[in-house]
């Protein structure tokens, strides 16, 4: 019996987080085309609006509404492009984060080899919970909002962990 597509979360394919890696690439090129269309439509409406005579008129009100609609379309497609770019950086950054956790856990585990497991777990878990994830989540949010490049924000938490791991390994040596 074939399973329904909705069972695997395939009902909402508009969100970049629900797309596969190949679908992300395809969707990104589609969104770039849509941005170009929306920008050319906006330019046409702005030209028509600029050529209207001054003063209140029904045509002016209609064009103002159309102008706002075209501006919103450009903003919508640009926001979606930023979300796709962020998703493309977030996936490998999360995978590298696991490697950085291991690099930090090894020296801590060696130092605390005679301690109980719970205290070592807490020693590694708390910095992860209160430093890595807030930096990562804030970076992802800022990248999706377009405030900072996703190449910087998605990898900042990993860089911090990696530098911390290098320091711990250096101290262990």
N, C-alpha and C positions, 0 to 999 in steps of 0.2 A: 504494500500500500504506500503510495507516495505521500511523503509528509508535506504539510502546507508550508509555504515560504515564510509565513509569519512566525513560525515556531523558532526560527533562527534569527529573528530581528530584522528581516529583510523588508518589512513594510515601510520603513522610513529611510529611503535611499538618498534623501537630500542632505542629511547630516554627514560631514566629512568623517566623523568617527565611525560611521557604520559602513564605510566603503573599504574595499580591499586596496592593497598597494597599487595595483594596476588601474583599478577604477579611479583612484585618486588622481593619477596622472592624466587619465582621459577627461575626468571632470574638470581638472585645472585648465586644460586647453579649451574646453567648452565654455568655461566661465570667462576666460580671456576674450573669446569671441563675443560673448554677451556684453562684456564691459565696453568693447569697441562699439557695438551697436547702440548701447545705451548712451554713450558719450556723443555719438554722431546725432542721435535723436535729440539729445539735450541741446546740442549746438544749433540744430534746425529750429527748435522751438524758441531758443534765445534770440535767434536772428529775426524770427517772425514777431516776437515780443518787442524787440528794439525798433522795428519798423512801424509799430502802431502809433497813431497820434496820441499826444498827451491828453489826460483827462479821463474821467470814469466812463466806462462803456461796458456792455455785456461781453463784447469780444475780448476786452482786456481781462475781465474776470475769468473767462474760460481759459485764456492763455496762461494766466497766473496759476490756475489749478493744474493745467497740463505741465507747466514748467516745474511746479513742485513735485508732480508725479514723476517726471523724468529725472529730477534730481534724486528722488528717493530710489529710483531704479539703479542709478549709478552707485549710490551708497550701498544698496543691498548687494549688488554683484561684487563690489570691492570688498565688502565685509566677508562675503563667502570665499573670495580668493584668499584673504588673510587667514581664514579658518583652515582652508586646505593647506596653505603653506605651513601653518603652525602644526597641523596634524602630521605632515611629512617630516617635520623635525622632531616632534614629540615621540614618535614610535621608536626610532633608534636611540634617542636620549634615554628613554625608560629602560631599554635593554642594557645600555652601557651603565646605567645606575646600578643594576644588579652586580655587575663586575666590580664596581667601586665599593659596594657593600662588602663583597668578599675580601677585597684588598684592605678594607678597614678591619674587618672581623678577624683576619688571620693574626696580625700583631696583638690585637686585644685578647684573642683566645690564647695566644702563647704566653702573654704576661699573666693572665688570670687562670692558667692551667690548673692551679691548685685550689682555686675558689669554687664556690658552688655555681651551678648553671644559671640560676635565677639572677644573681647579681651581675654576671657577665652579660646576660640577655638584656637586662635593664640598662647596663652601661652602653650597649650598642643601640638599643631601641630608642631611648629618649632623644639622643641627638638626631637620629633619623626622623623621628616623629615631629620634633619641634624645630628642626633646622632644614633638613633636606626637602620634605614635602611642602612646607609653606613657601620656600623659595621656588620650588618647581611649579606649584599651582599658581602662585602670583605671576610667575614668568609666563606661563601659558595664557593666563587671562590677559596680561598686558600685550602679548603677541597677537591674540585674537582680536583685541581692540585696536591693534595697529599702532600702539604707543612705542614699542621697541621691536626690533627685528627678531623673528622667531629663532634665527640662527644663534642669537646671543642668549635670549631668555630661556629657551628650552635646555640649553647645555650649561647654564650657569651653576645649577645645583650639582650636576655631575662634576664640573670643574672643581667646585669646593670640596666635594667628597674625595676626588682624586688627589688634590693637594694635601688634604688631611691624611689620606692613606700614605702618600709619599713621606710625609713628616713622621707618621707612626712607624713606618718601616725603617726609616733612617734612624729613629731613636732606638728601635729594636736591634739594629745592627751594631 
